[in-house]
Amino acid sequence: MERRAFGNTGMNVSILGFGGSEIRDSDQATVNRLLHSALDAGLNMIDTAECYGSSEELIGQALKGRRSEAYLFTKCGHADGIAGHNWDPKVLAGTIDRSLKRLQVDNVDVIHLHSCSAEILRQGDVIEVLQRAKEAGKTRFIGYSGDADDAYAAVQSGVFDSFQTSLNIADQQSIELTIPVAAQRGMGIIAKRPIANVAWKHETMEKDHYGFPYWERLKKLQYEFLQDTDAESDVEQALKFTLSVPGVATAIVGTNNPNRWQQNASLLAGGSALSQPAYEAIRARWKEISSEDWIGQI
């Protein structure tokens, strides 16, 4: 699988990363098959978070004997099960230690602050917690995961090595607002939700569904490639759009299907770049139809 430089970190990451959110309710045997098949397909980047249920524990167990084959990223900022405010420095430090224990490692490659507000960031305490974790060898790099104005404040701060943000055919605010700044600062850039939860495949969707904002937007966007059954694979084209945004190093796709990673890898076997006319057509349609309230989705 193709690999790209992850900003100025010295890491070269696979263009597809493993997203740990979808496995939170899976059993260990399923996660073992899923993760091992992903590694066998050439994936070398795994992303999870301490608020993804049992995801960290499942990944930690599955990685036994194969830890050296992948870069391991996690997130902090949702102190489920620990008394105290999410952004209290002591609580935050405690969740980092808990993540390492769950993952059965002494350190990870990146710890991201998970959707922290600009107001909290400017106070500086949470950044100091991550910096101390880095100094203590608990993480090689620190990053920020989030969207819209909060993310803009984070990338402008100049303190983070990595940036994770929502980016897909139905979520393009970051292409102009944050990604160019992050790329200029040499940050490794991760696209989350890169195929818009495949929302266009649903005839209907409940308003409380995670992918509803994308479903609603796509009904208005009416991209030609989603209507034309003779066009390139819809999922393939959507994924290639995300990977064609300048600066993006990797896109994390979540799944609990053990066969999905071989399928995803095969979509990009011939290359990850969307043709320039196809890319520009998607961008032009977004600029024509999108409204100011179509902000990045957490």
TANORZI-V77709 format. One record per helix or strand. SS is the DSSP state (hx for helix, st for strand). FROM is the first residue (numbers start at 1). TO is the last residue. Records with the same first field share a line. If there is no record, write none. Layout:
SS->FROM-TO, FROM-TO
This chain:
st->3-5, 12-14, 16-19, 45-47, 71-76, 108-114, 139-145, 162-166, 168-168, 171-171, 188-192, 248-254
hx->28-40, 55-62, 67-69, 89-103, 118-123, 125-135, 148-157, 173-177, 179-184, 196-201, 212-221, 224-227, 234-243, 260-267, 276-289
